[in-house]
Amino acid sequence: MDQENVEKQVEETLEAASRIAQVKAPPFFKEGVLNQMRTGKGEEERPLIPWFTPKYQVAALICIIMVNAFVLLWYASDNYDQSVANFAQAYGLSSSDNESFFNVN
């Protein structure tokens, strides 16, 4: 019974393959497609974020660089002031509010 089912399916497959016919395409379809491929007149790529075009990308990059430079300079000056204060305090060079040259005890 299983053998008969397999033979029937094989015959149906071969019969379906014999019914395949050539597709009729318009006469100048190939030339039209090749011309479109050569000229690049296909679907244009749409960006993921449409408003984020290259001119805005450059502006955003410049802004990010400026913000990073500002933060780096601010951090460096703040870090320098802190390190000088720590150095002066470690070697007793810092001046506090209680110490003065005019205050002789």
Jmol script that loads the backbone (N, CA, C; Angstrom):
load data "model"
ATOM      1  N   MET A   1       0.820  -1.195   0.000  1.00  0.00           N
ATOM      2  CA  MET A   1       0.000   0.000   0.000  1.00  0.00           C
ATOM      3  C   MET A   1       0.865   1.261   0.000  1.00  0.00           C
ATOM      4  N   ASP A   2       1.920   1.260   0.761  1.00  0.00           N
ATOM      5  CA  ASP A   2       2.810   2.412   0.822  1.00  0.00           C
ATOM      6  C   ASP A   2       3.554   2.574  -0.510  1.00  0.00           C
ATOM      7  N   GLN A   3       3.933   1.474  -1.125  1.00  0.00           N
ATOM      8  CA  GLN A   3       4.628   1.498  -2.418  1.00  0.00           C
ATOM      9  C   GLN A   3       3.734   2.104  -3.502  1.00  0.00           C
ATOM     10  N   GLU A   4       2.455   1.776  -3.483  1.00  0.00           N
ATOM     11  CA  GLU A   4       1.511   2.307  -4.472  1.00  0.00           C
ATOM     12  C   GLU A   4       1.364   3.813  -4.314  1.00  0.00           C
ATOM     13  N   ASN A   5       1.331   4.276  -3.063  1.00  0.00           N
ATOM     14  CA  ASN A   5       1.201   5.711  -2.793  1.00  0.00           C
ATOM     15  C   ASN A   5       2.416   6.464  -3.304  1.00  0.00           C
ATOM     16  N   VAL A   6       3.597   5.913  -3.122  1.00  0.00           N
ATOM     17  CA  VAL A   6       4.820   6.556  -3.585  1.00  0.00           C
ATOM     18  C   VAL A   6       4.831   6.619  -5.107  1.00  0.00           C
ATOM     19  N   GLU A   7       4.437   5.510  -5.775  1.00  0.00           N
ATOM     20  CA  GLU A   7       4.403   5.501  -7.242  1.00  0.00           C
ATOM     21  C   GLU A   7       3.403   6.514  -7.773  1.00  0.00           C
ATOM     22  N   LYS A   8       2.271   6.632  -7.112  1.00  0.00           N
ATOM     23  CA  LYS A   8       1.249   7.602  -7.539  1.00  0.00           C
ATOM     24  C   LYS A   8       1.792   9.030  -7.428  1.00  0.00           C
ATOM     25  N   GLN A   9       2.495   9.326  -6.322  1.00  0.00           N
ATOM     26  CA  GLN A   9       3.064  10.665  -6.137  1.00  0.00           C
ATOM     27  C   GLN A   9       4.148  10.945  -7.182  1.00  0.00           C
ATOM     28  N   VAL A  10       4.948   9.942  -7.541  1.00  0.00           N
ATOM     29  CA  VAL A  10       5.979  10.119  -8.558  1.00  0.00           C
ATOM     30  C   VAL A  10       5.339  10.423  -9.896  1.00  0.00           C
ATOM     31  N   GLU A  11       4.281   9.689 -10.245  1.00  0.00           N
ATOM     32  CA  GLU A  11       3.587   9.927 -11.506  1.00  0.00           C
ATOM     33  C   GLU A  11       2.973  11.321 -11.552  1.00  0.00           C
ATOM     34  N   GLU A  12       2.373  11.763 -10.452  1.00  0.00           N
ATOM     35  CA  GLU A  12       1.769  13.107 -10.401  1.00  0.00           C
ATOM     36  C   GLU A  12       2.849  14.178 -10.554  1.00  0.00           C
ATOM     37  N   THR A  13       4.001  13.957  -9.946  1.00  0.00           N
ATOM     38  CA  THR A  13       5.100  14.923 -10.056  1.00  0.00           C
ATOM     39  C   THR A  13       5.599  15.008 -11.485  1.00  0.00           C
ATOM     40  N   LEU A  14       5.778  13.860 -12.129  1.00  0.00           N
ATOM     41  CA  LEU A  14       6.236  13.867 -13.524  1.00  0.00           C
ATOM     42  C   LEU A  14       5.202  14.493 -14.451  1.00  0.00           C
ATOM     43  N   GLU A  15       3.941  14.256 -14.189  1.00  0.00           N
ATOM     44  CA  GLU A  15       2.866  14.847 -14.995  1.00  0.00           C
ATOM     45  C   GLU A  15       2.838  16.370 -14.819  1.00  0.00           C
ATOM     46  N   ALA A  16       3.039  16.827 -13.575  1.00  0.00           N
ATOM     47  CA  ALA A  16       3.060  18.273 -13.320  1.00  0.00           C
ATOM     48  C   ALA A  16       4.252  18.918 -14.012  1.00  0.00           C
ATOM     49  N   ALA A  17       5.383  18.233 -14.048  1.00  0.00           N
ATOM     50  CA  ALA A  17       6.560  18.782 -14.710  1.00  0.00           C
ATOM     51  C   ALA A  17       6.357  18.864 -16.216  1.00  0.00           C
ATOM     52  N   SER A  18       5.591  17.963 -16.774  1.00  0.00           N
ATOM     53  CA  SER A  18       5.360  18.006 -18.218  1.00  0.00           C
ATOM     54  C   SER A  18       4.407  19.126 -18.609  1.00  0.00           C
ATOM     55  N   ARG A  19       3.614  19.616 -17.681  1.00  0.00           N
ATOM     56  CA  ARG A  19       2.677  20.707 -17.964  1.00  0.00           C
ATOM     57  C   ARG A  19       3.320  22.093 -17.857  1.00  0.00           C
ATOM     58  N   ILE A  20       4.596  22.151 -17.493  1.00  0.00           N
ATOM     59  CA  ILE A  20       5.280  23.444 -17.377  1.00  0.00           C
ATOM     60  C   ILE A  20       5.445  24.031 -18.775  1.00  0.00           C
ATOM     61  N   ALA A  21       5.038  25.291 -18.918  1.00  0.00           N
ATOM     62  CA  ALA A  21       5.131  25.960 -20.215  1.00  0.00           C
ATOM     63  C   ALA A  21       6.026  27.190 -20.081  1.00  0.00           C
ATOM     64  N   GLN A  22       6.550  27.641 -21.179  1.00  0.00           N
ATOM     65  CA  GLN A  22       7.407  28.817 -21.189  1.00  0.00           C
ATOM     66  C   GLN A  22       6.562  30.061 -20.952  1.00  0.00           C
ATOM     67  N   VAL A  23       7.082  30.965 -20.156  1.00  0.00           N
ATOM     68  CA  VAL A  23       6.377  32.201 -19.837  1.00  0.00           C
ATOM     69  C   VAL A  23       6.612  33.201 -20.956  1.00  0.00           C
ATOM     70  N   LYS A  24       5.547  33.850 -21.364  1.00  0.00           N
ATOM     71  CA  LYS A  24       5.643  34.856 -22.420  1.00  0.00           C
ATOM     72  C   LYS A  24       5.897  36.217 -21.777  1.00  0.00           C
ATOM     73  N   ALA A  25       7.021  36.801 -22.084  1.00  0.00           N
ATOM     74  CA  ALA A  25       7.377  38.114 -21.553  1.00  0.00           C
ATOM     75  C   ALA A  25       7.199  39.158 -22.644  1.00  0.00           C
ATOM     76  N   PRO A  26       7.013  40.433 -22.278  1.00  0.00           N
ATOM     77  CA  PRO A  26       6.928  41.484 -23.297  1.00  0.00           C
ATOM     78  C   PRO A  26       8.207  41.507 -24.134  1.00  0.00           C
ATOM     79  N   PRO A  27       8.123  41.949 -25.382  1.00  0.00           N
ATOM     80  CA  PRO A  27       9.263  41.850 -26.296  1.00  0.00           C
ATOM     81  C   PRO A  27      10.530  42.574 -25.824  1.00  0.00           C
ATOM     82  N   PHE A  28      10.413  43.720 -25.222  1.00  0.00           N
ATOM     83  CA  PHE A  28      11.592  44.498 -24.842  1.00  0.00           C
ATOM     84  C   PHE A  28      11.769  44.556 -23.323  1.00  0.00           C
ATOM     85  N   PHE A  29      11.288  43.566 -22.643  1.00  0.00           N
ATOM     86  CA  PHE A  29      11.373  43.532 -21.180  1.00  0.00           C
ATOM     87  C   PHE A  29      12.828  43.454 -20.715  1.00  0.00           C
ATOM     88  N   LYS A  30      13.602  42.587 -21.323  1.00  0.00           N
ATOM     89  CA  LYS A  30      15.005  42.406 -20.922  1.00  0.00           C
ATOM     90  C   LYS A  30      15.799  43.683 -21.098  1.00  0.00           C
ATOM     91  N   GLU A  31      15.614  44.357 -22.249  1.00  0.00           N
ATOM     92  CA  GLU A  31      16.350  45.598 -22.501  1.00  0.00           C
ATOM     93  C   GLU A  31      15.961  46.680 -21.489  1.00  0.00           C
ATOM     94  N   GLY A  32      14.672  46.743 -21.159  1.00  0.00           N
ATOM     95  CA  GLY A  32      14.220  47.732 -20.175  1.00  0.00           C
ATOM     96  C   GLY A  32      14.842  47.494 -18.804  1.00  0.00           C
ATOM     97  N   VAL A  33      14.886  46.228 -18.394  1.00  0.00           N
ATOM     98  CA  VAL A  33      15.471  45.910 -17.089  1.00  0.00           C
ATOM     99  C   VAL A  33      16.960  46.217 -17.083  1.00  0.00           C
ATOM    100  N   LEU A  34      17.662  45.843 -18.161  1.00  0.00           N
ATOM    101  CA  LEU A  34      19.096  46.119 -18.225  1.00  0.00           C
ATOM    102  C   LEU A  34      19.377  47.619 -18.240  1.00  0.00           C
ATOM    103  N   ASN A  35      18.559  48.394 -18.928  1.00  0.00           N
ATOM    104  CA  ASN A  35      18.733  49.860 -18.934  1.00  0.00           C
ATOM    105  C   ASN A  35      18.521  50.436 -17.542  1.00  0.00           C
ATOM    106  N   GLN A  36      17.513  49.944 -16.854  1.00  0.00           N
ATOM    107  CA  GLN A  36      17.288  50.439 -15.492  1.00  0.00           C
ATOM    108  C   GLN A  36      18.457  50.088 -14.583  1.00  0.00           C
ATOM    109  N   MET A  37      19.024  48.908 -14.762  1.00  0.00           N
ATOM    110  CA  MET A  37      20.168  48.525 -13.934  1.00  0.00           C
ATOM    111  C   MET A  37      21.386  49.384 -14.251  1.00  0.00           C
ATOM    112  N   ARG A  38      21.587  49.706 -15.523  1.00  0.00           N
ATOM    113  CA  ARG A  38      22.738  50.532 -15.909  1.00  0.00           C
ATOM    114  C   ARG A  38      22.606  51.956 -15.403  1.00  0.00           C
ATOM    115  N   THR A  39      21.429  52.527 -15.530  1.00  0.00           N
ATOM    116  CA  THR A  39      21.239  53.923 -15.134  1.00  0.00           C
ATOM    117  C   THR A  39      20.981  54.073 -13.639  1.00  0.00           C
ATOM    118  N   GLY A  40      20.687  52.993 -12.957  1.00  0.00           N
ATOM    119  CA  GLY A  40      20.457  53.071 -11.515  1.00  0.00           C
ATOM    120  C   GLY A  40      19.094  53.610 -11.172  1.00  0.00           C
ATOM    121  N   LYS A  41      18.167  53.556 -12.103  1.00  0.00           N
ATOM    122  CA  LYS A  41      16.814  54.048 -11.830  1.00  0.00           C
ATOM    123  C   LYS A  41      15.985  52.934 -11.216  1.00  0.00           C
ATOM    124  N   GLY A  42      16.336  52.572 -10.040  1.00  0.00           N
ATOM    125  CA  GLY A  42      15.574  51.565  -9.313  1.00  0.00           C
ATOM    126  C   GLY A  42      14.969  52.217  -8.097  1.00  0.00           C
ATOM    127  N   GLU A  43      14.654  51.413  -7.160  1.00  0.00           N
ATOM    128  CA  GLU A  43      14.158  51.972  -5.915  1.00  0.00           C
ATOM    129  C   GLU A  43      15.332  52.578  -5.165  1.00  0.00           C
ATOM    130  N   GLU A  44      15.169  53.799  -4.726  1.00  0.00           N
ATOM    131  CA  GLU A  44      16.224  54.463  -3.976  1.00  0.00           C
ATOM    132  C   GLU A  44      16.220  53.953  -2.538  1.00  0.00           C
ATOM    133  N   GLU A  45      17.404  53.877  -1.971  1.00  0.00           N
ATOM    134  CA  GLU A  45      17.502  53.464  -0.580  1.00  0.00           C
ATOM    135  C   GLU A  45      16.954  54.566   0.302  1.00  0.00           C
ATOM    136  N   ARG A  46      16.102  54.175   1.201  1.00  0.00           N
ATOM    137  CA  ARG A  46      15.565  55.144   2.150  1.00  0.00           C
ATOM    138  C   ARG A  46      16.341  54.999   3.443  1.00  0.00           C
ATOM    139  N   PRO A  47      16.831  56.099   3.988  1.00  0.00           N
ATOM    140  CA  PRO A  47      17.599  56.003   5.232  1.00  0.00           C
ATOM    141  C   PRO A  47      16.710  55.552   6.388  1.00  0.00           C
ATOM    142  N   LEU A  48      17.357  54.995   7.394  1.00  0.00           N
ATOM    143  CA  LEU A  48      16.632  54.513   8.557  1.00  0.00           C
ATOM    144  C   LEU A  48      15.935  55.676   9.270  1.00  0.00           C
ATOM    145  N   ILE A  49      16.658  56.762   9.426  1.00  0.00           N
ATOM    146  CA  ILE A  49      16.078  57.982  10.000  1.00  0.00           C
ATOM    147  C   ILE A  49      16.108  59.024   8.885  1.00  0.00           C
ATOM    148  N   PRO A  50      14.965  59.317   8.260  1.00  0.00           N
ATOM    149  CA  PRO A  50      14.964  60.156   7.052  1.00  0.00           C
ATOM    150  C   PRO A  50      15.538  61.565   7.246  1.00  0.00           C
ATOM    151  N   TRP A  51      15.365  62.170   8.392  1.00  0.00           N
ATOM    152  CA  TRP A  51      15.838  63.543   8.573  1.00  0.00           C
ATOM    153  C   TRP A  51      17.320  63.593   8.911  1.00  0.00           C
ATOM    154  N   PHE A  52      17.947  62.449   9.197  1.00  0.00           N
ATOM    155  CA  PHE A  52      19.349  62.427   9.602  1.00  0.00           C
ATOM    156  C   PHE A  52      20.233  62.257   8.365  1.00  0.00           C
ATOM    157  N   THR A  53      20.199  63.262   7.511  1.00  0.00           N
ATOM    158  CA  THR A  53      20.970  63.244   6.272  1.00  0.00           C
ATOM    159  C   THR A  53      22.429  63.597   6.565  1.00  0.00           C
ATOM    160  N   PRO A  54      23.323  63.431   5.595  1.00  0.00           N
ATOM    161  CA  PRO A  54      24.754  63.697   5.850  1.00  0.00           C
ATOM    162  C   PRO A  54      25.056  65.087   6.395  1.00  0.00           C
ATOM    163  N   LYS A  55      24.327  66.117   5.947  1.00  0.00           N
ATOM    164  CA  LYS A  55      24.634  67.457   6.475  1.00  0.00           C
ATOM    165  C   LYS A  55      24.313  67.543   7.964  1.00  0.00           C
ATOM    166  N   TYR A  56      23.264  66.852   8.403  1.00  0.00           N
ATOM    167  CA  TYR A  56      22.952  66.843   9.827  1.00  0.00           C
ATOM    168  C   TYR A  56      23.911  65.941  10.591  1.00  0.00           C
ATOM    169  N   GLN A  57      24.412  64.907   9.937  1.00  0.00           N
ATOM    170  CA  GLN A  57      25.385  64.040  10.584  1.00  0.00           C
ATOM    171  C   GLN A  57      26.668  64.807  10.876  1.00  0.00           C
ATOM    172  N   VAL A  58      27.101  65.641   9.940  1.00  0.00           N
ATOM    173  CA  VAL A  58      28.311  66.444  10.144  1.00  0.00           C
ATOM    174  C   VAL A  58      28.087  67.444  11.272  1.00  0.00           C
ATOM    175  N   ALA A  59      26.922  68.084  11.282  1.00  0.00           N
ATOM    176  CA  ALA A  59      26.620  69.047  12.340  1.00  0.00           C
ATOM    177  C   ALA A  59      26.574  68.357  13.702  1.00  0.00           C
ATOM    178  N   ALA A  60      25.981  67.183  13.768  1.00  0.00           N
ATOM    179  CA  ALA A  60      25.919  66.440  15.032  1.00  0.00           C
ATOM    180  C   ALA A  60      27.319  66.026  15.479  1.00  0.00           C
ATOM    181  N   LEU A  61      28.145  65.611  14.543  1.00  0.00           N
ATOM    182  CA  LEU A  61      29.518  65.226  14.875  1.00  0.00           C
ATOM    183  C   LEU A  61      30.296  66.412  15.429  1.00  0.00           C
ATOM    184  N   ILE A  62      30.147  67.580  14.822  1.00  0.00           N
ATOM    185  CA  ILE A  62      30.828  68.790  15.299  1.00  0.00           C
ATOM    186  C   ILE A  62      30.350  69.143  16.704  1.00  0.00           C
ATOM    187  N   CYS A  63      29.043  69.049  16.939  1.00  0.00           N
ATOM    188  CA  CYS A  63      28.516  69.356  18.274  1.00  0.00           C
ATOM    189  C   CYS A  63      29.046  68.380  19.322  1.00  0.00           C
ATOM    190  N   ILE A  64      29.097  67.113  18.977  1.00  0.00           N
ATOM    191  CA  ILE A  64      29.594  66.117  19.925  1.00  0.00           C
ATOM    192  C   ILE A  64      31.065  66.361  20.236  1.00  0.00           C
ATOM    193  N   ILE A  65      31.845  66.698  19.221  1.00  0.00           N
ATOM    194  CA  ILE A  65      33.264  66.987  19.438  1.00  0.00           C
ATOM    195  C   ILE A  65      33.436  68.220  20.320  1.00  0.00           C
ATOM    196  N   MET A  66      32.635  69.261  20.084  1.00  0.00           N
ATOM    197  CA  MET A  66      32.741  70.474  20.890  1.00  0.00           C
ATOM    198  C   MET A  66      32.379  70.201  22.350  1.00  0.00           C
ATOM    199  N   VAL A  67      31.311  69.450  22.571  1.00  0.00           N
ATOM    200  CA  VAL A  67      30.899  69.130  23.942  1.00  0.00           C
ATOM    201  C   VAL A  67      31.977  68.293  24.630  1.00  0.00           C
ATOM    202  N   ASN A  68      32.531  67.317  23.931  1.00  0.00           N
ATOM    203  CA  ASN A  68      33.583  66.487  24.517  1.00  0.00           C
ATOM    204  C   ASN A  68      34.823  67.312  24.842  1.00  0.00           C
ATOM    205  N   ALA A  69      35.219  68.240  23.963  1.00  0.00           N
ATOM    206  CA  ALA A  69      36.378  69.088  24.224  1.00  0.00           C
ATOM    207  C   ALA A  69      36.132  69.976  25.440  1.00  0.00           C
ATOM    208  N   PHE A  70      34.943  70.555  25.534  1.00  0.00           N
ATOM    209  CA  PHE A  70      34.612  71.407  26.678  1.00  0.00           C
ATOM    210  C   PHE A  70      34.679  70.617  27.981  1.00  0.00           C
ATOM    211  N   VAL A  71      34.086  69.429  27.989  1.00  0.00           N
ATOM    212  CA  VAL A  71      34.082  68.618  29.206  1.00  0.00           C
ATOM    213  C   VAL A  71      35.494  68.177  29.558  1.00  0.00           C
ATOM    214  N   LEU A  72      36.288  67.829  28.563  1.00  0.00           N
ATOM    215  CA  LEU A  72      37.664  67.411  28.821  1.00  0.00           C
ATOM    216  C   LEU A  72      38.481  68.554  29.421  1.00  0.00           C
ATOM    217  N   LEU A  73      38.357  69.761  28.870  1.00  0.00           N
ATOM    218  CA  LEU A  73      39.087  70.907  29.413  1.00  0.00           C
ATOM    219  C   LEU A  73      38.603  71.266  30.814  1.00  0.00           C
ATOM    220  N   TRP A  74      37.301  71.204  31.017  1.00  0.00           N
ATOM    221  CA  TRP A  74      36.755  71.516  32.334  1.00  0.00           C
ATOM    222  C   TRP A  74      37.231  70.499  33.365  1.00  0.00           C
ATOM    223  N   TYR A  75      37.211  69.227  32.993  1.00  0.00           N
ATOM    224  CA  TYR A  75      37.666  68.173  33.906  1.00  0.00           C
ATOM    225  C   TYR A  75      39.155  68.317  34.197  1.00  0.00           C
ATOM    226  N   ALA A  76      39.945  68.644  33.174  1.00  0.00           N
ATOM    227  CA  ALA A  76      41.387  68.776  33.358  1.00  0.00           C
ATOM    228  C   ALA A  76      41.703  69.937  34.295  1.00  0.00           C
ATOM    229  N   SER A  77      41.021  71.080  34.129  1.00  0.00           N
ATOM    230  CA  SER A  77      41.299  72.225  35.002  1.00  0.00           C
ATOM    231  C   SER A  77      40.820  71.944  36.421  1.00  0.00           C
ATOM    232  N   ASP A  78      39.674  71.287  36.550  1.00  0.00           N
ATOM    233  CA  ASP A  78      39.163  70.946  37.876  1.00  0.00           C
ATOM    234  C   ASP A  78      40.083  69.934  38.546  1.00  0.00           C
ATOM    235  N   ASN A  79      40.543  68.985  37.793  1.00  0.00           N
ATOM    236  CA  ASN A  79      41.449  67.964  38.315  1.00  0.00           C
ATOM    237  C   ASN A  79      42.790  68.593  38.689  1.00  0.00           C
ATOM    238  N   TYR A  80      43.281  69.565  37.902  1.00  0.00           N
ATOM    239  CA  TYR A  80      44.541  70.248  38.197  1.00  0.00           C
ATOM    240  C   TYR A  80      44.425  71.032  39.502  1.00  0.00           C
ATOM    241  N   ASP A  81      43.340  71.782  39.671  1.00  0.00           N
ATOM    242  CA  ASP A  81      43.151  72.547  40.902  1.00  0.00           C
ATOM    243  C   ASP A  81      43.106  71.626  42.118  1.00  0.00           C
ATOM    244  N   GLN A  82      42.439  70.504  41.967  1.00  0.00           N
ATOM    245  CA  GLN A  82      42.330  69.560  43.074  1.00  0.00           C
ATOM    246  C   GLN A  82      43.683  68.940  43.397  1.00  0.00           C
ATOM    247  N   SER A  83      44.452  68.594  42.377  1.00  0.00           N
ATOM    248  CA  SER A  83      45.757  67.973  42.625  1.00  0.00           C
ATOM    249  C   SER A  83      46.731  68.976  43.229  1.00  0.00           C
ATOM    250  N   VAL A  84      46.695  70.241  42.828  1.00  0.00           N
ATOM    251  CA  VAL A  84      47.557  71.268  43.428  1.00  0.00           C
ATOM    252  C   VAL A  84      47.180  71.476  44.895  1.00  0.00           C
ATOM    253  N   ALA A  85      45.892  71.491  45.172  1.00  0.00           N
ATOM    254  CA  ALA A  85      45.448  71.656  46.563  1.00  0.00           C
ATOM    255  C   ALA A  85      45.880  70.465  47.405  1.00  0.00           C
ATOM    256  N   ASN A  86      45.777  69.261  46.872  1.00  0.00           N
ATOM    257  CA  ASN A  86      46.219  68.068  47.615  1.00  0.00           C
ATOM    258  C   ASN A  86      47.737  68.099  47.848  1.00  0.00           C
ATOM    259  N   PHE A  87      48.496  68.506  46.851  1.00  0.00           N
ATOM    260  CA  PHE A  87      49.949  68.605  46.979  1.00  0.00           C
ATOM    261  C   PHE A  87      50.330  69.616  48.046  1.00  0.00           C
ATOM    262  N   ALA A  88      49.699  70.788  47.991  1.00  0.00           N
ATOM    263  CA  ALA A  88      50.014  71.837  48.964  1.00  0.00           C
ATOM    264  C   ALA A  88      49.649  71.397  50.375  1.00  0.00           C
ATOM    265  N   GLN A  89      48.558  70.718  50.516  1.00  0.00           N
ATOM    266  CA  GLN A  89      48.137  70.259  51.838  1.00  0.00           C
ATOM    267  C   GLN A  89      49.073  69.155  52.348  1.00  0.00           C
ATOM    268  N   ALA A  90      49.530  68.296  51.478  1.00  0.00           N
ATOM    269  CA  ALA A  90      50.407  67.194  51.888  1.00  0.00           C
ATOM    270  C   ALA A  90      51.754  67.720  52.382  1.00  0.00           C
ATOM    271  N   TYR A  91      52.276  68.790  51.790  1.00  0.00           N
ATOM    272  CA  TYR A  91      53.580  69.336  52.190  1.00  0.00           C
ATOM    273  C   TYR A  91      53.465  70.556  53.094  1.00  0.00           C
ATOM    274  N   GLY A  92      52.274  70.817  53.570  1.00  0.00           N
ATOM    275  CA  GLY A  92      52.076  71.918  54.504  1.00  0.00           C
ATOM    276  C   GLY A  92      52.216  73.279  53.852  1.00  0.00           C
ATOM    277  N   LEU A  93      51.973  73.387  52.594  1.00  0.00           N
ATOM    278  CA  LEU A  93      52.085  74.651  51.883  1.00  0.00           C
ATOM    279  C   LEU A  93      50.751  75.360  51.726  1.00  0.00           C
ATOM    280  N   SER A  94      49.700  74.723  52.169  1.00  0.00           N
ATOM    281  CA  SER A  94      48.380  75.330  51.966  1.00  0.00           C
ATOM    282  C   SER A  94      48.146  76.402  53.017  1.00  0.00           C
ATOM    283  N   SER A  95      47.409  77.382  52.602  1.00  0.00           N
ATOM    284  CA  SER A  95      47.078  78.455  53.548  1.00  0.00           C
ATOM    285  C   SER A  95      45.625  78.275  53.953  1.00  0.00           C
ATOM    286  N   SER A  96      45.392  78.283  55.193  1.00  0.00           N
ATOM    287  CA  SER A  96      44.023  78.160  55.671  1.00  0.00           C
ATOM    288  C   SER A  96      43.573  79.526  56.175  1.00  0.00           C
ATOM    289  N   ASP A  97      42.344  79.609  56.596  1.00  0.00           N
ATOM    290  CA  ASP A  97      41.796  80.886  57.064  1.00  0.00           C
ATOM    291  C   ASP A  97      42.418  81.316  58.386  1.00  0.00           C
ATOM    292  N   ASN A  98      42.897  80.389  59.166  1.00  0.00           N
ATOM    293  CA  ASN A  98      43.479  80.715  60.487  1.00  0.00           C
ATOM    294  C   ASN A  98      44.894  81.219  60.388  1.00  0.00           C
ATOM    295  N   GLU A  99      45.628  80.836  59.384  1.00  0.00           N
ATOM    296  CA  GLU A  99      47.024  81.230  59.256  1.00  0.00           C
ATOM    297  C   GLU A  99      47.145  82.529  58.481  1.00  0.00           C
ATOM    298  N   SER A 100      48.038  83.403  58.966  1.00  0.00           N
ATOM    299  CA  SER A 100      48.289  84.650  58.290  1.00  0.00           C
ATOM    300  C   SER A 100      49.652  85.135  58.713  1.00  0.00           C
ATOM    301  N   PHE A 101      50.292  85.967  57.901  1.00  0.00           N
ATOM    302  CA  PHE A 101      51.598  86.512  58.256  1.00  0.00           C
ATOM    303  C   PHE A 101      51.453  87.562  59.357  1.00  0.00           C
ATOM    304  N   PHE A 102      50.298  88.151  59.432  1.00  0.00           N
ATOM    305  CA  PHE A 102      50.083  89.193  60.436  1.00  0.00           C
ATOM    306  C   PHE A 102      49.662  88.615  61.789  1.00  0.00           C
ATOM    307  N   ASN A 103      49.301  87.361  61.794  1.00  0.00           N
ATOM    308  CA  ASN A 103      48.875  86.684  62.996  1.00  0.00           C
ATOM    309  C   ASN A 103      50.079  86.011  63.655  1.00  0.00           C
ATOM    310  N   VAL A 104      50.790  86.686  64.506  1.00  0.00           N
ATOM    311  CA  VAL A 104      51.959  86.105  65.153  1.00  0.00           C
ATOM    312  C   VAL A 104      51.574  85.765  66.571  1.00  0.00           C
ATOM    313  N   ASN A 105      51.670  84.521  66.912  1.00  0.00           N
ATOM    314  CA  ASN A 105      51.315  84.088  68.267  1.00  0.00           C
ATOM    315  C   ASN A 105      52.525  83.846  69.097  1.00  0.00           C
TER     316      ASN A 105
END
end "model"
wireframe off; spacefill off
backbone 0.3
color backbone group
